[in-house]
Amino acid sequence: MEGRPCPVPERIGLVAKVSSAEASETAHYVARFLAGKGIEVLVDEAAIARDADLVVVLGGDGTLIHAVSVLGGRAVPILGVNMGSLGFMTETPQSELYPTLDQVLAGGATVTERMKLRVHLHRGGHAARALDTEVLNDAVIAKAPSSRMAELDTRCTGAYVTTFKADGVIVATPTGSTAYALAAMGPILFPTMRGVVVAPICPHTLTQRPLVVPDDETLDIILMNDAEVVLTLDGRKGIPLERGDRVQVKQSAHRVLLVRNPHLDFFGILRAKLRWGER
């Protein structure tokens, strides 16, 4: 997986997993390390969003997704350091934190681009501006546990695909193909390829299978019945949907830049996370 050079940063933001005392303690030592190198360290999220030219994430993939939301659309390289088990995105182990930082500061690191999806909610024929956002992993339309099955009219750039009668539908980026979509029997996409996964959740008709569409297509999913359904974006709190609501998903113009671990490729991550080759 080819990358491009990571610019040498002057201002580095630190985002640590809030619930982890170890991550908070590590952030303290990382701040001292960077200050000793003459680097300005930012911990306030507003300052990170505005001024950081590199972000170090101390936590897991969820913490990295939070850092992406903090940055908004800014293409700032993110170094993901896993504080527990290996993550699909936080691929630098804690033991390699300081050597990796030295490599970044010496101009020897590379970054890869990950696509994002832009999600609009249209209600009553109009876009709900407060519900216009971007995701790195996925947009999930799912029924409540006690609700009836959802009926979801799905279209791809205007062409009718099907009406999913299911517990819901997942629309995922290649990065998100190893998240919830994988549990819905979706395919694993190489993270830098151009495509979008559409995976039904527990479809009533088993012939309705996950599919992959080009990333320049626009997906429209309309709730056709009165099922209790919520829209969840990158695992954040769900937004209740109403009958007739249309969720539009398309490629974002923004990209997420992840600092690569030169000692580990995507297939190594899959082998470690999914225990390929083990009995």
Number of C-alpha atoms within 10 A of each C-alpha: 9 9 14 13 13 24 18 15 18 16 18 23 24 24 25 27 20 12 9 13 11 16 21 18 11 17 20 13 11 19 19 13 15 19 13 10 12 10 16 15 22 20 16 11 16 12 15 23 21 12 16 24 19 27 28 22 27 31 26 22 21 15 20 28 18 17 23 25 17 17 20 16 16 17 16 23 25 26 27 30 29 25 22 14 14 18 22 20 23 27 25 23 18 19 11 11 19 13 10 22 18 14 15 20 18 13 14 14 21 20 20 19 19 19 25 25 25 19 22 20 24 19 15 11 10 10 16 12 10 8 13 13 16 25 23 24 25 30 28 24 26 26 23 15 10 8 13 15 23 26 23 26 19 23 18 18 13 11 11 11 14 14 17 26 20 21 23 24 28 25 27 31 31 27 22 26 27 22 19 21 27 17 12 18 15 23 18 16 19 15 21 15 15 17 21 28 25 25 28 28 26 18 19 14 10 9 7 17 16 19 14 18 14 13 20 13 16 17 24 24 25 21 24 18 16 15 20 19 25 18 22 17 20 22 15 10 10 15 14 15 22 18 17 18 19 25 22 22 25 21 23 18 11 17 19 21 23 25 27 26 20 11 8 11 12 15 11 12 17 15 12 16 14 11 10 12 7 7 4
